[in-house]
């Protein structure tokens, strides 16, 4: 989910939950609101694998890459969210299936199309024991909105005209114009609440090894070493159902072989975000589960720069990409060839699934065909070929294998594609920087709305995230109009118009919609599977196997 910006590129840059494309923002765990305290606020019941409600002293999980900041406003990759949402909470939460649920707000209402009023949960305290109030919500949003902070989440509140505490336990947010998808921005993908006092005292230092994070979540972070690990312990002040897991260590282990050895030796209790091509060796040591996560992997062509401004070049590359071969050979079938940036599962109740599939079938198909690729290249201004470079993050070896497969095909056309592995941090920094005209987009959604991908990546007004510099008037108008459209069917039609038009124009070449692989010791289970598992208090759902 998407991770965002070099400088200003938001989480949507990659994530996608960026994005930063580390490992799926989804998975096995629940992102729904925890069991509420007595003051109210419904949540989804427990589902999925059941375990025994007995204490779990301490667990260690391996993650496929490191993070340099705990603050998702300054580094917004999937791993950053995985850690931060254990310690911090948002006004609304997201259920495993992508539905909005109560969070720090027990309820909310729209008094008009551009005004939201949130009733806050009572009796909540931060991990330092200080009470949670409306002033903390206001301060957290204003911290994001302040341009001096350079928050990667600023996009989420760009349309806000005011945010005010209209009561000790009430916050009112007014928009400058109606935005049909705004409520999602008050969820964990756009807002993680901290203390007004903590924010004021630690500006510029939050998320570092010395300052850490302060929140109201199920866990508190006790130690952070950017190149090594994060330590957490359960929060005795948490308003939700007390977690069975008391202590958690998240170790950064980039090397796949080292992770497997650690699992087999018992040094770790599980690994999150496994690549599909590395799971075969884990079966004897762990239970492996695959979960559709609505993520997308695509090639982003900078349509403002040669040679990618030439549609014939883009079509040539599209025909040279054996996407079915990638899914079968590299991902072992644990993915689906993508027809568009937005996964069909993202449309929710806006459009029936069969209608979404029917609309996607109308998008121009660019099947693997080297003869067609040669024909398209011959029509271009680069008929003799050219040299390009494509970087992929070390946390995504499957992207590297896909890039090498594409390079092999392009070589037959006279195109040289130089493939290079770089660190996740370096890859995130490149996104949206304009330094690389050909990039991978690896995005993990944190909402259940197709606009999360369509608007930032296809709308020219979203300059920080439109990494393809795609600018088509009809698409811009459709997306802008969809923002203020309160009729679901009408809004869905506008969003689909944008997605289909862009699919034909090919500013991005969608490769596949992915799945998350998680390996766990056979004596523990994770309750409530769902595509938004790691965007919430996921560790609180860990139980001993029954």
C-alpha positions in Angstrom: 0.0 0.0 0.0 0.9 2.5 -2.3 4.9 3.1 0.2 4.9 7.8 -1.3 6.9 10.4 -2.0 10.2 11.6 -2.2 9.5 14.7 -0.4 5.8 15.1 -1.1 4.7 11.8 -2.6 2.1 10.4 -0.3 1.7 6.9 1.0 -0.2 6.3 -2.2 3.0 6.6 -4.1 3.6 3.1 -3.5 1.9 1.4 -1.0 0.7 1.6 -1.7 0.7 1.3 1.6 3.7 1.8 0.0 2.9 1.4 -0.4 6.3 1.2 -0.4 5.7 -2.1 -1.5 7.2 -4.1 1.1 4.7 -6.7 1.9 1.0 -6.7 1.6 -0.9 -4.4 3.8 -3.3 -7.2 3.9 -2.8 -10.7 5.1 -4.2 -12.9 7.8 -4.9 -10.5 10.5 -7.8 -8.3 11.4 -7.8 -4.6 10.8 -11.1 -4.2 12.4 -11.8 -2.3 15.5 -11.0 -4.1 18.7 -13.6 -5.2 21.2 -15.0 -1.9 22.6 -15.1 -0.8 26.2 -18.5 -0.3 27.9 -19.1 3.1 26.3 -20.3 1.6 23.0 -19.2 1.2 19.5 -19.8 -2.0 17.6 -17.1 -4.1 16.0 -17.0 -7.2 13.9 -17.0 -10.4 15.8 -14.1 -12.8 15.9 -13.8 -15.0 12.8 -11.2 -17.0 11.0 -8.9 -19.4 12.8 -9.7 -19.8 16.4 -7.2 -20.3 19.2 -7.0 -20.6 22.9 -7.4 -17.5 25.0 -4.3 -18.1 27.1 -1.4 -15.7 27.5 1.3 -15.7 24.9 4.5 -14.4 26.5 6.7 -13.2 23.7 7.0 -13.8 19.9 9.4 -12.8 17.2 8.4 -12.3 13.6 10.7 -11.6 10.7 10.0 -8.8 8.3 11.5 -8.6 4.8 13.0 -5.2 5.0 14.0 -2.5 7.5 12.4 0.9 8.1 14.1 4.1 8.9 11.2 5.9 10.7 8.3 4.8 12.8 6.3 7.9 11.6 4.1 7.1 8.7 3.9 10.8 7.9 7.6 10.7 6.9 8.0 7.1 5.7 4.8 5.5 4.6 5.6 2.0 3.6 3.6 -1.1 4.4 6.0 -2.1 7.2 5.8 1.4 8.7 2.0 0.9 8.9 2.4 -2.6 10.3 4.3 -1.2 13.2 2.6 2.2 13.7 -1.0 0.9 13.7 -0.1 -1.3 16.7 0.7 1.8 18.7 -1.6 4.4 17.2 -5.2 4.5 16.2 -7.5 6.5 13.9 -11.0 7.9 14.1 -12.4 5.0 12.1 -11.0 1.6 11.6 -11.3 -0.9 8.7 -12.7 -4.4 9.0 -10.9 -7.4 7.4 -13.3 -7.1 4.4 -12.7 -3.4 4.0 -15.7 -2.0 5.8 -15.5 1.2 7.9 -15.9 0.5 11.7 -15.6 2.6 14.9 -12.1 3.4 16.1 -11.4 6.3 18.4 -14.7 7.6 17.2 -17.7 5.5 18.3 -19.8 7.1 15.6 -19.9 9.8 13.0 -22.4 11.7 10.8 -22.5 14.1 7.9 -24.6 17.2 8.8 -24.2 18.2 5.1 -22.2 16.9 2.1 -19.0 18.7 3.3 -19.3 18.4 7.1 -18.4 15.4 9.3 -19.0 15.3 13.0 -17.3 12.6 15.1 -18.3 11.4 18.5 -15.2 10.3 20.4 -14.7 7.3 22.6 -14.7 8.1 26.3 -12.2 6.7 28.8 -9.4 6.3 26.4 -5.8 7.2 27.5 -2.5 7.3 25.8 0.3 4.9 26.7 1.8 7.5 29.0 -1.4 7.6 31.0 -2.6 11.0 29.7 -6.3 11.3 28.7 -7.4 11.3 25.0 -9.5 14.4 24.0 -10.8 16.1 21.0 -7.8 18.5 21.1 -5.5 15.6 20.4 -7.4 14.7 17.2 -7.3 18.4 16.1 -3.6 18.6 16.8 -2.9 15.4 14.9 -4.7 16.5 11.8 -3.2 20.0 11.9 0.3 18.4 12.2 -0.4 16.6 8.9 -1.9 19.7 7.3 1.0 22.0 8.2 3.2 22.3 5.1 6.3 22.9 7.2 6.1 19.3 8.4 6.2 17.9 4.8 3.9 15.0 5.9 3.4 12.3 3.3 -0.2 12.2 4.5 -1.0 15.8 3.6 -3.0 14.7 0.5 -5.6 13.1 2.9 -6.6 16.5 4.4 -5.8 18.8 1.4 -9.6 19.4 1.0 -10.2 20.3 4.6 -11.2 23.9 5.3 -11.3 23.5 9.1 -11.0 21.0 11.9 -12.3 22.0 15.4 -13.1 20.5 18.8 -16.8 21.2 19.1 -16.9 19.4 22.4 -14.6 17.5 24.8 -15.5 14.3 22.9 -16.5 15.8 19.6 -14.6 16.8 16.5 -16.1 18.6 13.4 -14.3 18.5 10.1 -15.4 20.8 7.3 -14.3 20.3 3.7 -13.9 23.1 1.1 -16.0 20.9 -1.2 -17.8 17.6 -1.0 -15.5 14.5 -1.3 -17.3 11.2 -1.4 -14.3 9.2 -0.3 -13.1 11.5 2.5 -14.3 9.4 5.4 -11.6 6.8 4.5 -8.9 9.4 5.1 -9.9 9.5 8.8 -8.9 5.8 8.9 -5.5 4.3 9.6 -4.3 5.0 6.1 -4.6 8.8 6.5 -4.7 9.6 10.2 -2.9 8.1 13.2 -3.6 10.1 16.4 -1.0 11.2 18.9 -1.1 13.5 21.9 -1.2 17.3 21.4 1.4 17.7 24.0 3.7 15.0 22.6 3.4 16.5 19.0 4.3 20.0 20.2 7.3 18.8 22.3 8.8 16.5 19.7 8.3 18.2 16.3 10.9 16.9 13.9 11.9 14.0 16.1 8.8 11.8 16.2 9.4 8.2 14.9 13.2 8.3 15.6 15.0 5.8 17.8 15.1 8.2 20.7 11.5 9.6 20.5 9.5 6.6 19.2 5.7 7.1 18.9 2.9 7.9 21.4 -0.6 6.6 20.8 -3.6 4.9 22.3 -3.1 1.5 20.6 -3.0 -2.1 21.8 0.8 -1.9 22.1 3.5 0.6 23.0 6.8 0.7 21.3 9.7 0.3 23.7 12.7 0.1 21.4 13.5 0.8 17.8 16.8 0.1 15.9 16.4 1.2 12.3 18.7 -1.5 11.0 17.6 -4.3 13.3 14.3 -4.5 15.0 11.3 -3.0 16.9 10.3 -4.1 20.4 6.7 -3.7 21.6 4.7 -4.7 24.7 1.0 -4.7 25.3 -0.6 -1.5 26.5 -2.3 -1.9 29.9 -4.3 1.3 29.3 -5.8 0.1 26.1 -9.6 0.4 25.9 -10.0 -2.7 23.8 -10.0 -6.4 24.7 -6.6 -7.1 26.3 -4.2 -8.9 23.9 -3.1 -12.4 24.7 0.4 -11.6 23.3 2.3 -9.6 25.8 5.6 -8.8 24.0 6.5 -8.7 20.3 9.8 -8.4 18.5 9.8 -7.5 14.8 13.1 -8.3 13.3 14.3 -6.9 10.0 15.7 -9.8 8.0 16.1 -8.9 4.3 17.7 -12.2 3.2 15.2 -14.9 2.4 17.6 -17.7 3.2 18.4 -16.3 6.6 14.7 -16.0 7.4 14.1 -19.6 6.5 17.1 -20.8 8.6 15.8 -18.8 11.5 12.3 -20.3 11.2 13.6 -23.9 11.1 15.9 -23.3 14.1 13.2 -21.8 16.2 14.8 -18.4 16.4 11.7 -16.8 15.0 8.0 -17.7 15.3 6.9 -16.5 11.9 7.6 -14.4 8.9 5.4 -11.8 7.2 5.4 -10.7 3.6 7.0 -13.8 2.1 7.5 -13.7 -1.7 5.5 -16.4 -3.5 8.7 -17.9 -4.9 10.3 -18.5 -1.5 7.4 -20.3 0.3 8.1 -23.8 -0.9 10.9 -24.4 1.6 8.7 -23.3 4.6 6.1 -26.0 4.6 8.0 -28.3 7.1 8.6 -25.5 9.6 5.5 -23.4 9.5 1.9 -23.1 8.4 1.7 -20.9 5.3 -1.5 -19.0 4.3 -2.1 -17.0 1.2 -4.6 -14.1 1.3 -5.8 -11.9 -1.6 -4.7 -8.4 -0.7 -6.0 -6.2 -3.5 -2.4 -5.1 -4.2 -1.2 -4.3 -7.7 2.2 -4.5 -9.4 2.5 -2.4 -12.5 5.1 -0.6 -14.7 4.7 3.2 -14.6 5.8 5.0 -17.7 6.6 8.7 -17.4 4.5 9.8 -20.3 6.1 13.3 -20.2 9.6 11.9 -21.1 11.0 10.0 -24.1 10.7 7.3 -25.0 7.7 6.7 -22.8 5.8 9.6 -24.2 5.4 7.5 -27.4 2.3 5.3 -27.2 3.9 2.8 -29.6 6.8 2.3 -27.3 4.5 1.6 -24.4 2.5 -0.8 -26.5 5.6 -2.6 -27.6 6.7 -3.1 -24.0 3.2 -4.3 -23.1 3.3 -6.9 -25.8 6.8 -8.0 -24.7 5.7 -8.6 -21.1 4.7 -12.2 -20.6 2.4 -11.4 -17.7 0.8 -14.9 -17.6 4.2 -16.4 -17.5 5.2 -14.2 -14.6 2.2 -15.2 -12.6 2.6 -18.9 -13.3 6.4 -19.1 -13.2 7.5 -16.5 -10.7 4.5 -16.3 -8.4 3.5 -20.0 -8.8 -0.1 -19.0 -9.6 -0.5 -17.0 -6.3 -1.7 -13.9 -8.2 -3.9 -12.9 -11.0 -2.9 -11.2 -14.3 -4.2 -7.6 -13.9 -6.4 -5.8 -16.4 -6.3 -2.4 -14.6 -4.7 -0.7 -11.6 -7.7 -1.2 -9.4 -8.4 -4.7 -8.3 -12.0 -5.9 -9.0 -12.4 -6.4 -5.2 -11.9 -2.7 -4.6 -15.3 -1.8 -6.0 -17.3 -3.1 -3.1 -20.9 -2.0 -3.2 -20.3 0.7 -5.9 -20.6 -1.9 -8.7 -21.4 -5.6 -8.8 -18.4 -7.9 -9.3 -19.7 -9.4 -12.5 -20.2 -5.9 -14.0 -16.7 -4.8 -13.0 -15.3 -7.9 -14.8 -17.4 -7.1 -17.8 -16.2 -3.5 -17.9 -12.6 -4.6 -17.5 -13.0 -7.0 -20.4 -13.5 -4.0 -22.6 -10.0 -2.6 -21.9 -7.6 -3.0 -24.8 -5.8 -6.3 -24.3 -2.0 -6.4 -24.7 -1.2 -10.1 -24.7 2.3 -11.5 -24.9 3.2 -11.3 -28.6 6.8 -10.4 -29.7 5.7 -10.0 -33.3 3.1 -7.4 -32.3 5.8 -5.8 -30.1 8.1 -5.5 -33.0 5.3 -3.9 -35.2 4.6 -1.3 -32.5 8.2 -0.5 -32.0 8.7 0.0 -35.7 5.9 2.6 -35.7 7.6 4.5 -33.0 10.2 7.2 -33.0 12.6 4.7 -31.5 12.4 1.9 -34.0 16.1 1.1 -33.6 15.7 0.5 -29.9 17.0 2.3 -26.8 18.4 1.7 -23.3 16.3 2.1 -20.1 16.8 1.3 -16.5 14.3 -0.3 -14.0 14.9 -0.4 -10.2 13.2 -2.7 -7.8 13.3 -2.8 -4.0 15.3 -5.6 -2.2 12.1 -6.5 -0.3 10.4 -7.5 -3.6 12.5 -10.2 -5.3 9.6 -11.2 -7.4 9.6 -7.8 -9.0 13.3 -8.3 -9.8 12.6 -11.6 -11.5 9.7 -10.1 -13.5 12.0 -7.2 -14.5 14.7 -9.7 -15.7 12.1 -11.7 -17.6 10.9 -8.5 -19.3 14.5 -7.5 -20.1 15.1 -10.8 -21.8 12.1 -10.3 -24.1 13.0 -6.6 -24.8 16.5 -7.6 -25.8 14.9 -9.5 -28.8 13.5 -6.1 -29.9 16.7 -4.2 -29.6 15.8 -2.6 -26.3 18.3 -2.9 -23.5 16.6 -2.8 -20.0 19.1 -2.5 -17.2 17.7 -4.0 -14.0 19.0 -3.0 -10.6 18.1 -4.0 -7.0 18.2 -1.1 -4.5 17.2 -0.8 -0.9 13.6 -0.2 0.0 14.4 3.2 1.4 16.2 4.2 -1.8 13.4 2.9 -4.0 10.7 4.8 -2.0 12.8 8.0 -2.3 12.8 7.6 -6.1 9.1 7.4 -6.4 7.7 10.6 -7.8 11.1 12.2 -7.8 11.2 12.2 -11.6 14.7 10.6 -11.6 13.5 7.3 -13.1 11.1 7.6 -16.1 10.4 3.8 -15.8 9.3 2.6 -12.4 7.5 -0.2 -10.6 4.3 0.8 -8.9 3.7 -1.6 -6.0 0.6 -0.6 -4.1 -1.3 -2.1 -1.2 -4.7 -0.4 -0.6 -5.7 0.8 2.8 -9.3 1.6 1.9 -12.1 -0.2 0.2 -12.7 2.5 -2.5 -11.4 2.4 -6.1 -10.7 6.1 -5.9 -7.7 5.4 -3.7 -5.8 4.3 -6.8 -7.7 6.0 -9.6 -7.6 9.5 -8.3 -3.9 9.9 -7.2 -2.4 7.9 -10.1 -4.7 8.9 -13.0 -5.7 12.5 -12.2 -3.3 15.2 -13.4 -4.2 17.4 -10.5 -2.6 14.9 -8.1 0.9 16.0 -9.2 2.7 14.3 -6.3 1.4 10.9 -7.0 0.7 10.9 -10.7 4.1 9.3 -11.4 3.2 8.6 -15.0 2.4 12.3 -15.6 -0.8 11.2 -17.2 -3.0 14.1 -18.2 -6.2 13.4 -20.1 -9.0 15.9 -19.8 -11.8 13.3 -19.9 -10.2 11.3 -17.1 -9.5 14.4 -15.0 -13.1 15.5 -15.3 -14.5 12.1 -14.5 -12.4 11.8 -11.4 -13.0 15.3 -10.2 -16.8 14.9 -10.7 -16.7 11.5 -8.9 -15.4 13.2 -5.7 -18.6 15.2 -5.2 -21.0 12.6 -6.5 -23.1 11.1 -3.7 -25.0 8.7 -5.9 -23.1 5.4 -5.8 -24.1 4.2 -9.3 -23.2 7.5 -10.9 -20.0 7.8 -9.0 -19.0 4.2 -9.9 -19.6 5.0 -13.6 -17.3 8.0 -13.5 -14.6 6.1 -11.8 -14.9 3.2 -14.3 -14.7 5.6 -17.2 -11.4 6.9 -15.8 -10.0 3.4 -15.2 -11.0 2.1 -18.6 -9.8 5.1 -20.5 -6.4 5.0 -18.8 -6.3 1.2 -19.4 -6.5 1.9 -23.2 -3.9 4.7 -23.0 -1.4 2.6 -21.1 0.3 5.1 -18.8 0.7 2.1 -16.5 1.1 -1.5 -17.5 -0.7 -3.6 -14.8 1.2 -6.9 -14.3 -0.7 -8.7 -11.5 -3.0 -8.4 -8.5 -1.3 -10.1 -5.6 -1.6 -12.2 -2.6 0.1 -12.1 0.8 2.0 -15.1 2.1 2.4 -15.5 5.8 4.3 -18.2 7.6 3.5 -19.0 11.3 4.7 -21.4 13.9 2.2 -24.3 14.1 1.4 -23.5 17.8 0.0 -20.0 17.1 -2.9 -18.6 15.0 -3.9 -15.2 13.8 -7.7 -14.6 14.0 -9.9 -12.8 11.5 -8.3 -13.1 8.1 -9.0 -10.4 5.5 -7.4 -8.1 2.9 -6.8 -5.3 5.3 -5.2 -7.3 8.1 -2.1 -5.3 8.8 -3.8 -1.9 9.0 -4.9 -2.1 12.6 -4.1 -3.8 16.0 -3.2 -7.1 14.3 -1.0 -8.5 17.1 -3.9 -8.3 19.4 -5.5 -11.2 17.4 -2.7 -13.6 18.0 -3.7 -16.7 20.0 -2.2 -20.0 21.0 -3.4 -22.8 18.7 -6.3 -24.7 20.2 
